[in-house]
């Protein structure tokens, strides 16, 4: 996958770096730094936008009064008027954040770095383990976007909300929740809409969750699958079965559990129609 990438010393920092590269965050214009009411009023009355801000804030005075204020920085202006001037100044100084676009909320995320769930902790995104793949379209972005629009989305908040509202919504809670305790992370975003694609993406999520090795054969209505292996968190063992149902295409997967008694294999029947359907624990 090749797409925009965010990097940081935590998962939240990498997510923030990625998001800020896609959309403009809430920020303050550097030219608006006046503190005194007179300096603020002088700057506001220098532009049409400033006059509109004063009107929107509720400042309604006669032109003669406004001229008097502008001509005398020591003029005795009532506190209520100074507050309206300050409100108008801040409204002009602050540029609102762009909403988080759909191509981010519906994107496919690949997380590289230390990932832990239960007793399983490893570095993802190298030759030994694939990145943790997350489908953003399955998540609830409302809390993240509320914080983002308010300018209050700190790295720690972004990480916590992304874990709870996006990762868990897509692949579940793992063995005992998800932790990202490393010091270097990258998050790559694939903005291609894959929600109506074949079952390969669902199987990858399935393998991420199961901590197993597996191989699969030809699906009845799609091209052959290549051979892969994955070893995510190991809370499944014995002959537990996971299955999904759908009206059409199905395939069968043999999953191996190294170290189990006997052959150490379970056969899992997975029937799929849309890649967006859920796999359910049985």
DRENPA-3360 file (N, C-alpha, C; in nm, 2 decimals, always signed):
BEGIN
1 = XXXXXXXX = +0.08/-0.12/+0.00/+0.00/+0.00/+0.00/+0.09/+0.12/+0.00 ~ +0.06/+0.21/-0.09/+0.14/+0.34/-0.10/+0.04/+0.46/-0.08 ~ +0.06/+0.53/+0.02/-0.03/+0.65/+0.04/+0.02/+0.74/+0.14 ~ -0.05/+0.85/+0.18/+0.00/+0.94/+0.28/+0.04/+0.87/+0.41 ~ +0.15/+0.92/+0.47/+0.20/+0.85/+0.59/+0.23/+0.96/+0.70 ~ +0.18/+0.93/+0.82/+0.21/+1.01/+0.93/+0.31/+0.94/+1.02 ~ +0.40/+1.01/+1.09/+0.50/+0.95/+1.17/+0.51/+1.03/+1.31 ~ +0.54/+0.96/+1.41/+0.56/+1.02/+1.54/+0.61/+0.93/+1.65;
9 = XXXXXXXX = +0.64/+0.98/+1.77/+0.69/+0.90/+1.87/+0.58/+0.82/+1.95 ~ +0.46/+0.83/+1.91/+0.35/+0.75/+1.96/+0.25/+0.73/+1.85 ~ +0.16/+0.64/+1.88/+0.05/+0.62/+1.78/-0.03/+0.75/+1.76 ~ -0.07/+0.81/+1.87/-0.14/+0.94/+1.86/-0.07/+1.04/+1.78 ~ +0.06/+1.06/+1.80/+0.14/+1.16/+1.73/+0.15/+1.13/+1.58 ~ +0.16/+1.00/+1.54/+0.16/+0.96/+1.40/+0.03/+0.98/+1.34 ~ -0.08/+0.96/+1.41/-0.22/+0.98/+1.36/-0.24/+1.13/+1.34 ~ -0.19/+1.21/+1.43/-0.21/+1.36/+1.42/-0.13/+1.41/+1.31;
17 = XXXXXXXX = -0.01/+1.36/+1.29/+0.08/+1.40/+1.18/+0.01/+1.37/+1.04 ~ -0.05/+1.26/+1.03/-0.12/+1.22/+0.91/-0.24/+1.31/+0.89 ~ -0.32/+1.33/+0.99/-0.44/+1.41/+0.97/-0.41/+1.55/+0.93 ~ -0.31/+1.61/+1.00/-0.27/+1.75/+0.97/-0.22/+1.77/+0.83 ~ -0.16/+1.66/+0.77/-0.12/+1.67/+0.63/-0.23/+1.66/+0.53 ~ -0.35/+1.61/+0.58/-0.46/+1.60/+0.49/-0.56/+1.72/+0.50 ~ -0.57/+1.78/+0.61/-0.67/+1.89/+0.63/-0.61/+1.99/+0.73 ~ -0.66/+2.12/+0.71/-0.61/+2.23/+0.80/-0.67/+2.22/+0.94;
25 = XXXXXXXX = -0.58/+2.22/+1.04/-0.63/+2.22/+1.18/-0.68/+2.36/+1.22 ~ -0.75/+2.37/+1.33/-0.79/+2.50/+1.38/-0.66/+2.57/+1.43 ~ -0.65/+2.69/+1.39/-0.53/+2.76/+1.43/-0.55/+2.91/+1.43 ~ -0.46/+2.98/+1.49/-0.47/+3.13/+1.51/-0.37/+3.20/+1.40 ~ -0.43/+3.30/+1.34/-0.35/+3.38/+1.25/-0.24/+3.45/+1.33 ~ -0.11/+3.44/+1.28/+0.00/+3.50/+1.35/-0.01/+3.65/+1.36 ~ -0.08/+3.71/+1.27/-0.09/+3.86/+1.26/-0.18/+3.92/+1.36 ~ -0.26/+3.83/+1.43/-0.36/+3.88/+1.53/-0.31/+3.85/+1.67;
33 = XXXXXXXX = -0.23/+3.94/+1.72/-0.17/+3.92/+1.85/-0.19/+4.04/+1.95 ~ -0.27/+4.13/+1.91/-0.30/+4.25/+1.99/-0.37/+4.21/+2.12 ~ -0.34/+4.28/+2.23/-0.40/+4.26/+2.36/-0.49/+4.37/+2.41 ~ -0.46/+4.49/+2.38/-0.53/+4.61/+2.43/-0.65/+4.63/+2.33 ~ -0.77/+4.67/+2.39/-0.89/+4.68/+2.32/-0.87/+4.78/+2.20 ~ -0.79/+4.89/+2.22/-0.77/+4.99/+2.12/-0.70/+4.93/+2.00 ~ -0.59/+4.86/+2.03/-0.52/+4.79/+1.92/-0.60/+4.69/+1.84 ~ -0.68/+4.62/+1.92/-0.77/+4.52/+1.85/-0.87/+4.59/+1.76;
41 = XXXXXXXX = -0.93/+4.70/+1.81/-1.03/+4.77/+1.74/-0.97/+4.84/+1.61 ~ -0.85/+4.89/+1.63/-0.78/+4.95/+1.51/-0.76/+4.85/+1.40 ~ -0.72/+4.73/+1.44/-0.69/+4.62/+1.34/-0.82/+4.57/+1.28 ~ -0.92/+4.56/+1.36/-1.05/+4.51/+1.30/-1.11/+4.61/+1.20 ~ -1.10/+4.74/+1.23/-1.16/+4.84/+1.14/-1.08/+4.87/+1.02 ~ -0.97/+4.79/+1.01/-0.88/+4.81/+0.89/-0.92/+4.72/+0.78 ~ -1.02/+4.62/+0.80/-1.06/+4.53/+0.70/-1.21/+4.52/+0.70 ~ -1.27/+4.48/+0.59/-1.41/+4.46/+0.58/-1.45/+4.34/+0.67;
49 = XXXXXXXX = -1.37/+4.24/+0.67/-1.39/+4.12/+0.76/-1.40/+4.16/+0.90 ~ -1.31/+4.25/+0.95/-1.32/+4.30/+1.08/-1.44/+4.37/+1.12 ~ -1.49/+4.46/+1.03/-1.62/+4.53/+1.05/-1.74/+4.43/+1.06 ~ -1.73/+4.32/+0.98/-1.84/+4.22/+0.98/-1.83/+4.15/+1.11 ~ -1.71/+4.12/+1.16/-1.70/+4.05/+1.29/-1.75/+4.13/+1.41 ~ -1.73/+4.27/+1.40/-1.78/+4.36/+1.51/-1.93/+4.36/+1.50 ~ -1.99/+4.36/+1.39/-2.13/+4.36/+1.37/-2.19/+4.22/+1.42 ~ -2.13/+4.11/+1.39/-2.17/+3.98/+1.43/-2.16/+3.96/+1.58;
57 = XXXXXXXX = -2.06/+4.03/+1.64/-2.04/+4.02/+1.79/-2.15/+4.10/+1.86 ~ -2.21/+4.19/+1.79/-2.32/+4.27/+1.86/-2.28/+4.41/+1.89 ~ -2.17/+4.46/+1.84/-2.13/+4.60/+1.87/-2.21/+4.69/+1.78 ~ -2.29/+4.77/+1.84/-2.38/+4.87/+1.77/-2.36/+5.01/+1.83 ~ -2.27/+5.08/+1.77/-2.25/+5.22/+1.82/-2.25/+5.32/+1.70 ~ -2.27/+5.44/+1.72/-2.27/+5.54/+1.62/-2.13/+5.56/+1.56 ~ -2.12/+5.60/+1.43/-1.99/+5.63/+1.37/-1.91/+5.73/+1.45 ~ -1.97/+5.83/+1.51/-1.90/+5.93/+1.59/-1.83/+5.87/+1.71;
65 = XXXXXXXX = -1.91/+5.77/+1.77/-1.85/+5.71/+1.89/-1.73/+5.62/+1.85 ~ -1.74/+5.55/+1.74/-1.63/+5.47/+1.69/-1.51/+5.55/+1.66 ~ -1.53/+5.67/+1.60/-1.42/+5.75/+1.57/-1.35/+5.81/+1.69 ~ -1.43/+5.84/+1.79/-1.38/+5.88/+1.92/-1.29/+5.78/+1.99 ~ -1.34/+5.65/+1.99/-1.26/+5.55/+2.05/-1.13/+5.53/+1.97 ~ -1.13/+5.53/+1.84/-1.01/+5.51/+1.76/-0.91/+5.62/+1.78 ~ -0.96/+5.74/+1.81/-0.87/+5.86/+1.82/-0.80/+5.87/+1.95 ~ -0.85/+5.79/+2.05/-0.80/+5.81/+2.19/-0.78/+5.67/+2.26;
73 = XXXXXXXX = -0.66/+5.62/+2.26/-0.64/+5.49/+2.33/-0.67/+5.49/+2.47 ~ -0.68/+5.60/+2.54/-0.71/+5.61/+2.68/-0.86/+5.64/+2.70 ~ -0.94/+5.64/+2.60/-1.08/+5.66/+2.61/-1.14/+5.56/+2.71 ~ -1.24/+5.61/+2.79/-1.30/+5.53/+2.89/-1.42/+5.45/+2.82 ~ -1.39/+5.33/+2.78/-1.49/+5.25/+2.71/-1.54/+5.15/+2.81 ~ -1.67/+5.13/+2.81/-1.73/+5.04/+2.90/-1.68/+4.90/+2.88 ~ -1.68/+4.82/+2.99/-1.63/+4.68/+2.99/-1.71/+4.60/+2.89 ~ -1.84/+4.62/+2.88/-1.93/+4.54/+2.79/-1.89/+4.56/+2.65;
81 = XXXXXXXX = -1.85/+4.68/+2.61/-1.80/+4.71/+2.48/-1.67/+4.65/+2.45 ~ -1.58/+4.66/+2.55/-1.45/+4.60/+2.53/-1.46/+4.45/+2.51 ~ -1.55/+4.38/+2.58/-1.57/+4.24/+2.57/-1.62/+4.21/+2.43 ~ -1.71/+4.29/+2.37/-1.76/+4.27/+2.23/-1.64/+4.28/+2.13 ~ -1.56/+4.38/+2.15/-1.44/+4.40/+2.06/-1.35/+4.28/+2.07 ~ -1.33/+4.23/+2.19/-1.24/+4.11/+2.21/-1.30/+3.99/+2.14 ~ -1.43/+3.97/+2.16/-1.50/+3.86/+2.09/-1.48/+3.86/+1.94 ~ -1.50/+3.98/+1.88/-1.49/+4.00/+1.74/-1.35/+3.97/+1.69;
89 = XXXXXXXX = -1.25/+4.02/+1.77/-1.11/+4.00/+1.74/-1.07/+3.85/+1.74 ~ -1.12/+3.78/+1.84/-1.09/+3.64/+1.84/-1.16/+3.56/+1.73 ~ -1.28/+3.60/+1.69/-1.35/+3.53/+1.58/-1.27/+3.55/+1.45 ~ -1.21/+3.66/+1.43/-1.13/+3.68/+1.31/-0.99/+3.61/+1.32 ~ -0.94/+3.61/+1.44/-0.80/+3.56/+1.46/-0.80/+3.41/+1.44 ~ -0.91/+3.34/+1.48/-0.91/+3.19/+1.48/-0.96/+3.14/+1.35 ~ -0.89/+3.06/+1.28/-0.93/+2.99/+1.16/-0.98/+2.86/+1.20 ~ -1.11/+2.83/+1.17/-1.17/+2.70/+1.21/-1.10/+2.58/+1.13;
97 = XXXXXXXX = -1.11/+2.47/+1.19/-1.05/+2.35/+1.13/-1.14/+2.30/+1.02 ~ -1.08/+2.24/+0.92/-1.16/+2.17/+0.82/-1.22/+2.04/+0.88 ~ -1.34/+2.00/+0.84/-1.39/+1.88/+0.88/-1.30/+1.76/+0.84 ~ -1.30/+1.65/+0.91/-1.22/+1.53/+0.87/-1.29/+1.48/+0.75 ~ -1.22/+1.46/+0.64/-1.28/+1.42/+0.51/-1.32/+1.27/+0.51 ~ -1.41/+1.24/+0.43/-1.45/+1.10/+0.42/-1.34/+1.01/+0.37 ~ -1.25/+1.06/+0.29/-1.14/+0.96/+0.25/-1.05/+0.92/+0.36 ~ -1.05/+1.00/+0.47/-0.98/+0.96/+0.59/-1.06/+0.87/+0.67;
105 = XXXXXXXX = -1.19/+0.90/+0.70/-1.27/+0.82/+0.78/-1.30/+0.69/+0.72 ~ -1.30/+0.68/+0.59/-1.33/+0.55/+0.52/-1.20/+0.48/+0.47 ~ -1.09/+0.54/+0.51/-0.96/+0.48/+0.45/-0.92/+0.35/+0.53 ~ -0.82/+0.29/+0.47/-0.75/+0.17/+0.52/-0.62/+0.22/+0.59 ~ -0.61/+0.19/+0.72/-0.49/+0.23/+0.79/-0.39/+0.11/+0.81 ~ -0.26/+0.14/+0.79/-0.16/+0.04/+0.82/-0.07/+0.10/+0.93 ~ -0.07/+0.03/+1.04/+0.01/+0.08/+1.16/+0.13/+0.00/+1.18 ~ +0.25/+0.07/+1.18/+0.38/+0.00/+1.20/+0.44/+0.05/+1.33;
113 = XXXXXXXX = +0.49/-0.04/+1.41/+0.54/-0.01/+1.54/+0.51/-0.12/+1.64 ~ +0.54/-0.10/+1.76/+0.51/-0.20/+1.87/+0.36/-0.20/+1.90 ~ +0.31/-0.32/+1.88/+0.17/-0.35/+1.91/+0.15/-0.46/+2.01 ~ +0.07/-0.43/+2.12/+0.05/-0.53/+2.22/-0.09/-0.56/+2.24 ~ -0.13/-0.69/+2.26/-0.26/-0.73/+2.30/-0.24/-0.85/+2.39 ~ -0.28/-0.84/+2.52/-0.26/-0.95/+2.61/-0.11/-0.98/+2.63 ~ -0.07/-1.10/+2.61/+0.07/-1.14/+2.63/+0.15/-1.12/+2.50 ~ +0.08/-1.10/+2.39/+0.14/-1.09/+2.26/+0.19/-0.94/+2.23;
121 = XXXXXXXX = +0.32/-0.92/+2.22/+0.37/-0.79/+2.19/+0.48/-0.81/+2.09 ~ +0.47/-0.74/+1.98/+0.57/-0.75/+1.87/+0.57/-0.62/+1.79 ~ +0.67/-0.61/+1.71/+0.68/-0.49/+1.62/+0.62/-0.53/+1.49 ~ +0.52/-0.45/+1.45/+0.45/-0.47/+1.32/+0.51/-0.38/+1.21 ~ +0.50/-0.43/+1.09/+0.54/-0.35/+0.98/+0.69/-0.38/+0.94 ~ +0.73/-0.50/+0.96/+0.87/-0.54/+0.92/+0.86/-0.68/+0.85 ~ +0.97/-0.74/+0.82/+0.97/-0.87/+0.75/+0.91/-0.98/+0.83 ~ +0.91/-0.97/+0.96/+0.85/-1.07/+1.04/+0.71/-1.06/+1.07;
129 = XXXXXXXX = +0.65/-0.94/+1.06/+0.51/-0.92/+1.09/+0.45/-0.81/+1.01 ~ +0.34/-0.83/+0.95/+0.28/-0.73/+0.86/+0.23/-0.61/+0.95 ~ +0.21/-0.49/+0.89/+0.15/-0.39/+0.97/+0.01/-0.43/+1.02 ~ -0.04/-0.36/+1.13/-0.17/-0.38/+1.18/-0.27/-0.31/+1.08 ~ -0.36/-0.38/+1.02/-0.44/-0.32/+0.92/-0.58/-0.29/+0.98 ~ -0.62/-0.17/+0.96/-0.75/-0.12/+1.02/-0.84/-0.06/+0.92 ~ -0.96/-0.10/+0.91/-1.06/-0.04/+0.82/-1.13/+0.08/+0.89 ~ -1.10/+0.20/+0.85/-1.16/+0.32/+0.92/-1.30/+0.33/+0.90;
137 = XXXXXXXX = -1.36/+0.27/+0.79/-1.50/+0.29/+0.76/-1.59/+0.22/+0.86 ~ -1.53/+0.13/+0.94/-1.61/+0.05/+1.04/-1.61/+0.13/+1.18 ~ -1.54/+0.24/+1.19/-1.53/+0.31/+1.31/-1.63/+0.42/+1.33 ~ -1.64/+0.47/+1.45/-1.72/+0.58/+1.49/-1.63/+0.70/+1.51 ~ -1.63/+0.80/+1.42/-1.53/+0.91/+1.42/-1.59/+1.03/+1.49 ~ -1.71/+1.03/+1.55/-1.78/+1.15/+1.60/-1.70/+1.22/+1.71 ~ -1.66/+1.14/+1.81/-1.58/+1.20/+1.92/-1.45/+1.26/+1.87 ~ -1.38/+1.19/+1.78/-1.25/+1.24/+1.73/-1.28/+1.37/+1.65;
145 = XXXXXXXX = -1.38/+1.37/+1.57/-1.41/+1.50/+1.49/-1.45/+1.61/+1.58 ~ -1.53/+1.59/+1.69/-1.57/+1.69/+1.78/-1.44/+1.76/+1.84 ~ -1.35/+1.68/+1.89/-1.22/+1.73/+1.95/-1.14/+1.80/+1.84 ~ -1.14/+1.75/+1.72/-1.06/+1.81/+1.61/-1.11/+1.95/+1.58 ~ -1.24/+1.96/+1.56/-1.30/+2.09/+1.52/-1.28/+2.19/+1.63 ~ -1.28/+2.15/+1.76/-1.26/+2.24/+1.87/-1.12/+2.28/+1.90 ~ -1.03/+2.21/+1.82/-0.88/+2.24/+1.84/-0.83/+2.17/+1.97 ~ -0.90/+2.07/+2.02/-0.86/+2.00/+2.14/-0.82/+1.86/+2.13;
153 = XXXXXXXX = -0.79/+1.82/+2.00/-0.75/+1.68/+1.98/-0.60/+1.66/+2.00 ~ -0.56/+1.64/+2.13/-0.42/+1.61/+2.16/-0.38/+1.47/+2.12 ~ -0.25/+1.44/+2.11/-0.21/+1.31/+2.06/-0.26/+1.20/+2.15 ~ -0.26/+1.22/+2.28/-0.31/+1.11/+2.37/-0.46/+1.09/+2.35 ~ -0.53/+1.20/+2.33/-0.68/+1.18/+2.31/-0.70/+1.11/+2.18 ~ -0.63/+1.15/+2.08/-0.64/+1.08/+1.94/-0.62/+0.93/+1.95 ~ -0.51/+0.90/+2.02/-0.47/+0.76/+2.03/-0.58/+0.68/+2.11 ~ -0.63/+0.73/+2.22/-0.73/+0.66/+2.30/-0.86/+0.64/+2.22;
161 = XXXXXXXX = -0.90/+0.75/+2.16/-1.03/+0.74/+2.08/-1.02/+0.65/+1.96 ~ -0.90/+0.66/+1.89/-0.88/+0.57/+1.77/-0.88/+0.43/+1.81 ~ -0.82/+0.39/+1.93/-0.82/+0.25/+1.97/-0.97/+0.21/+2.00 ~ -1.04/+0.29/+2.08/-1.17/+0.25/+2.13/-1.28/+0.26/+2.02 ~ -1.27/+0.36/+1.93/-1.38/+0.39/+1.84/-1.35/+0.34/+1.70 ~ -1.23/+0.31/+1.67/-1.20/+0.26/+1.53/-1.13/+0.12/+1.53 ~ -1.03/+0.10/+1.60/-0.96/-0.03/+1.60/-1.05/-0.14/+1.66 ~ -1.11/-0.11/+1.78/-1.20/-0.21/+1.84/-1.32/-0.23/+1.75;
169 = XXXXXXXX = -1.37/-0.13/+1.69/-1.49/-0.14/+1.61/-1.46/-0.23/+1.49 ~ -1.34/-0.23/+1.44/-1.30/-0.31/+1.32/-1.27/-0.45/+1.35 ~ -1.17/-0.47/+1.45/-1.12/-0.60/+1.47/-1.14/-0.65/+1.61 ~ -1.22/-0.58/+1.69/-1.25/-0.63/+1.83/-1.14/-0.59/+1.93 ~ -1.15/-0.64/+2.05/-1.06/-0.59/+2.16/-0.94/-0.68/+2.17 ~ -0.92/-0.77/+2.08/-0.80/-0.86/+2.09/-0.81/-0.95/+2.21 ~ -0.69/-0.98/+2.27/-0.69/-1.07/+2.38/-0.73/-0.99/+2.51 ~ -0.68/-0.87/+2.53/-0.71/-0.79/+2.65/-0.69/-0.64/+2.61;
177 = XXXXXXXX = -0.75/-0.60/+2.51/-0.73/-0.46/+2.46/-0.61/-0.44/+2.38 ~ -0.59/-0.32/+2.33/-0.47/-0.29/+2.24/-0.39/-0.18/+2.31 ~ -0.26/-0.21/+2.30/-0.16/-0.11/+2.36/-0.05/-0.08/+2.26 ~ -0.01/+0.05/+2.25/+0.09/+0.09/+2.16/+0.20/+0.17/+2.24 ~ +0.29/+0.09/+2.30/+0.38/+0.14/+2.40/+0.52/+0.18/+2.34 ~ +0.54/+0.17/+2.21/+0.66/+0.19/+2.14/+0.70/+0.34/+2.14 ~ +0.82/+0.37/+2.08/+0.86/+0.51/+2.07/+0.87/+0.56/+1.93 ~ +0.83/+0.48/+1.83/+0.83/+0.52/+1.69/+0.72/+0.45/+1.62;
185 = XXXXXXXX = +0.63/+0.53/+1.56/+0.52/+0.47/+1.48/+0.50/+0.54/+1.35 ~ +0.46/+0.47/+1.25/+0.41/+0.53/+1.12/+0.27/+0.47/+1.09 ~ +0.19/+0.56/+1.04/+0.05/+0.52/+1.00/+0.04/+0.56/+0.86 ~ +0.01/+0.46/+0.77/-0.01/+0.49/+0.63/-0.15/+0.47/+0.59 ~ -0.20/+0.56/+0.51/-0.34/+0.57/+0.48/-0.36/+0.53/+0.33 ~ -0.45/+0.43/+0.31/-0.49/+0.40/+0.17/-0.63/+0.45/+0.15 ~ -0.64/+0.55/+0.06/-0.77/+0.61/+0.05/-0.86/+0.55/-0.06 ~ -0.81/+0.43/-0.11/-0.90/+0.35/-0.20/-1.01/+0.29/-0.13;
193 = XXXXXXXX = -1.13/+0.30/-0.18/-1.25/+0.24/-0.12/-1.25/+0.10/-0.16 ~ -1.23/+0.01/-0.05/-1.23/-0.13/-0.07/-1.35/-0.20/-0.01 ~ -1.45/-0.13/+0.03/-1.56/-0.19/+0.11/-1.64/-0.29/+0.03 ~ -1.63/-0.28/-0.11/-1.71/-0.37/-0.19/-1.62/-0.47/-0.26 ~ -1.49/-0.48/-0.21/-1.40/-0.57/-0.28/-1.41/-0.71/-0.23 ~ -1.32/-0.80/-0.27/-1.34/-0.95/-0.24/-1.31/-0.97/-0.09 ~ -1.31/-1.10/-0.06/-1.30/-1.13/+0.08/-1.16/-1.14/+0.14 ~ -1.06/-1.10/+0.05/-0.92/-1.11/+0.10/-0.90/-1.01/+0.22;
201 = XXXXXXXX = -0.95/-0.89/+0.21/-0.93/-0.80/+0.32/-0.99/-0.85/+0.45 ~ -1.11/-0.91/+0.44/-1.17/-0.97/+0.56/-1.09/-1.08/+0.62 ~ -1.03/-1.16/+0.53/-0.95/-1.27/+0.58/-0.82/-1.22/+0.65 ~ -0.76/-1.11/+0.60/-0.65/-1.05/+0.66/-0.68/-1.00/+0.80 ~ -0.80/-0.94/+0.82/-0.84/-0.90/+0.95/-0.86/-1.02/+1.04 ~ -0.92/-1.12/+0.98/-0.94/-1.25/+1.06/-0.81/-1.30/+1.11 ~ -0.71/-1.30/+1.02/-0.58/-1.36/+1.06/-0.51/-1.27/+1.16 ~ -0.53/-1.14/+1.15/-0.47/-1.05/+1.25/-0.53/-1.08/+1.39;
209 = XXXXXXXX = -0.65/-1.12/+1.40/-0.72/-1.14/+1.52/-0.69/-1.28/+1.58 ~ -0.66/-1.38/+1.50/-0.66/-1.52/+1.54/-0.53/-1.57/+1.60 ~ -0.42/-1.51/+1.57/-0.29/-1.56/+1.61/-0.27/-1.70/+1.56 ~ -0.28/-1.72/+1.43/-0.27/-1.86/+1.38/-0.18/-1.85/+1.25 ~ -0.15/-1.97/+1.20/-0.09/-1.98/+1.06/-0.20/-2.04/+0.98 ~ -0.20/-2.01/+0.85/-0.31/-2.06/+0.77/-0.28/-2.06/+0.63 ~ -0.35/-2.14/+0.55/-0.35/-2.13/+0.41/-0.49/-2.15/+0.36 ~ -0.51/-2.10/+0.24/-0.65/-2.11/+0.18/-0.64/-2.14/+0.03;
217 = XXXXXXXX = -0.75/-2.20/-0.01/-0.75/-2.24/-0.15/-0.84/-2.15/-0.23 ~ -0.88/-2.20/-0.35/-0.96/-2.12/-0.44/-1.10/-2.10/-0.40 ~ -1.14/-1.98/-0.40/-1.28/-1.95/-0.36/-1.37/-1.98/-0.48 ~ -1.50/-2.01/-0.46/-1.58/-2.05/-0.56/-1.62/-1.95/-0.66 ~ -1.60/-1.82/-0.63/-1.64/-1.72/-0.72/-1.53/-1.61/-0.74 ~ -1.41/-1.64/-0.70/-1.30/-1.54/-0.72/-1.17/-1.61/-0.75 ~ -1.07/-1.53/-0.77/-0.94/-1.59/-0.81/-0.87/-1.66/-0.69 ~ -0.77/-1.74/-0.72/-0.70/-1.81/-0.62/-0.63/-1.72/-0.52;
225 = XXXXXXXX = -0.62/-1.76/-0.40/-0.55/-1.68/-0.29/-0.41/-1.73/-0.28 ~ -0.32/-1.63/-0.25/-0.18/-1.67/-0.23/-0.16/-1.72/-0.09 ~ -0.05/-1.78/-0.06/-0.02/-1.84/+0.07/+0.04/-1.74/+0.16 ~ -0.01/-1.73/+0.28/+0.04/-1.63/+0.37/+0.04/-1.69/+0.51 ~ +0.10/-1.62/+0.61/+0.10/-1.66/+0.75/+0.09/-1.54/+0.84 ~ +0.03/-1.56/+0.95/+0.02/-1.45/+1.05/+0.01/-1.51/+1.18 ~ +0.06/-1.43/+1.28/+0.06/-1.48/+1.42/+0.02/-1.37/+1.52 ~ -0.10/-1.32/+1.50/-0.15/-1.22/+1.60/-0.19/-1.29/+1.73;
233 = XXXXXXXX = -0.26/-1.21/+1.82/-0.28/-1.26/+1.96/-0.34/-1.40/+1.97 ~ -0.29/-1.48/+2.07/-0.33/-1.62/+2.07/-0.43/-1.66/+2.18 ~ -0.55/-1.60/+2.17/-0.65/-1.64/+2.27/-0.73/-1.76/+2.22 ~ -0.72/-1.79/+2.10/-0.80/-1.91/+2.04/-0.71/-2.03/+2.05 ~ -0.77/-2.14/+2.08/-0.70/-2.27/+2.09/-0.80/-2.38/+2.08 ~ -0.75/-2.51/+2.08/-0.84/-2.62/+2.07/-0.92/-2.63/+1.95 ~ -1.05/-2.66/+1.96/-1.13/-2.67/+1.84/-1.24/-2.57/+1.84 ~ -1.21/-2.45/+1.89/-1.31/-2.34/+1.88/-1.33/-2.31/+1.73;
241 = XXXXXXXX = -1.44/-2.27/+1.69/-1.48/-2.24/+1.55/-1.53/-2.10/+1.54 ~ -1.48/-2.03/+1.43/-1.54/-1.90/+1.40/-1.60/-1.92/+1.26 ~ -1.72/-1.86/+1.24/-1.78/-1.87/+1.11/-1.85/-1.74/+1.08 ~ -1.87/-1.71/+0.96/-1.95/-1.60/+0.91/-2.04/-1.65/+0.81 ~ -2.16/-1.59/+0.78/-2.25/-1.64/+0.69/-2.28/-1.54/+0.58 ~ -2.32/-1.58/+0.46/-2.35/-1.49/+0.35/-2.42/-1.58/+0.25 ~ -2.49/-1.52/+0.16/-2.57/-1.60/+0.06/-2.49/-1.65/-0.05 ~ -2.37/-1.61/-0.07/-2.29/-1.65/-0.19/-2.16/-1.72/-0.16;
249 = XXXXXXXX = -2.06/-1.65/-0.21/-1.92/-1.71/-0.21/-1.88/-1.75/-0.07 ~ -1.82/-1.87/-0.07/-1.76/-1.92/+0.06/-1.63/-1.99/+0.03 ~ -1.54/-2.00/+0.13/-1.42/-2.07/+0.12/-1.39/-2.13/+0.25 ~ -1.29/-2.22/+0.26/-1.26/-2.29/+0.38/-1.11/-2.27/+0.41 ~ -1.09/-2.25/+0.54/-0.95/-2.22/+0.58/-0.91/-2.32/+0.69 ~ -0.79/-2.38/+0.67/-0.73/-2.46/+0.77/-0.63/-2.38/+0.86 ~ -0.66/-2.37/+0.99/-0.58/-2.29/+1.08/-0.50/-2.38/+1.17 ~ -0.37/-2.35/+1.18/-0.29/-2.43/+1.27/-0.25/-2.36/+1.40;
257 = XXXXXXXX = -0.25/-2.43/+1.50/-0.22/-2.38/+1.63/-0.09/-2.45/+1.68 ~ +0.03/-2.40/+1.66/+0.15/-2.47/+1.70/+0.14/-2.49/+1.85 ~ +0.18/-2.61/+1.89/+0.19/-2.64/+2.03/+0.06/-2.70/+2.09 ~ -0.05/-2.71/+2.01/-0.17/-2.77/+2.06/-0.15/-2.92/+2.06 ~ -0.24/-2.99/+2.13/-0.24/-3.14/+2.13/-0.27/-3.20/+1.99 ~ -0.23/-3.32/+1.97/-0.26/-3.38/+1.84/-0.21/-3.31/+1.72 ~ -0.29/-3.30/+1.62/-0.25/-3.24/+1.50/-0.24/-3.09/+1.51 ~ -0.31/-3.03/+1.61/-0.30/-2.89/+1.64/-0.37/-2.81/+1.53;
265 = XXXXXXXX = -0.47/-2.86/+1.46/-0.54/-2.79/+1.36/-0.69/-2.79/+1.39 ~ -0.75/-2.68/+1.35/-0.90/-2.68/+1.34/-0.94/-2.63/+1.20 ~ -1.05/-2.68/+1.16/-1.10/-2.64/+1.03/-1.21/-2.54/+1.05 ~ -1.20/-2.43/+0.99/-1.29/-2.32/+1.01/-1.36/-2.29/+0.87 ~ -1.49/-2.30/+0.87/-1.57/-2.27/+0.75/-1.61/-2.13/+0.76 ~ -1.58/-2.05/+0.66/-1.61/-1.91/+0.65/-1.68/-1.89/+0.52 ~ -1.81/-1.84/+0.53/-1.88/-1.81/+0.41/-1.90/-1.66/+0.41 ~ -1.87/-1.60/+0.29/-1.87/-1.45/+0.28/-1.95/-1.41/+0.16;
273 = XXXXXXXX = -2.01/-1.30/+0.17/-2.07/-1.23/+0.06/-2.01/-1.10/+0.03 ~ -2.01/-1.01/+0.13/-1.95/-0.88/+0.12/-1.83/-0.87/+0.22 ~ -1.73/-0.81/+0.18/-1.61/-0.79/+0.27/-1.65/-0.71/+0.39 ~ -1.75/-0.63/+0.38/-1.79/-0.55/+0.49/-1.87/-0.63/+0.60 ~ -1.91/-0.75/+0.58/-1.98/-0.83/+0.68/-1.89/-0.86/+0.79 ~ -1.95/-0.89/+0.91/-1.88/-0.92/+1.03/-1.85/-1.07/+1.03 ~ -1.73/-1.11/+1.09/-1.71/-1.24/+1.13/-1.75/-1.25/+1.28 ~ -1.83/-1.36/+1.31/-1.88/-1.37/+1.45/-1.82/-1.48/+1.52;
281 = XX = -1.80/-1.47/+1.65/-1.75/-1.58/+1.73/-1.86/-1.67/+1.76 ~ -1.83/-1.80/+1.75/-1.93/-1.91/+1.78/-1.89/-1.99/+1.90;
% end
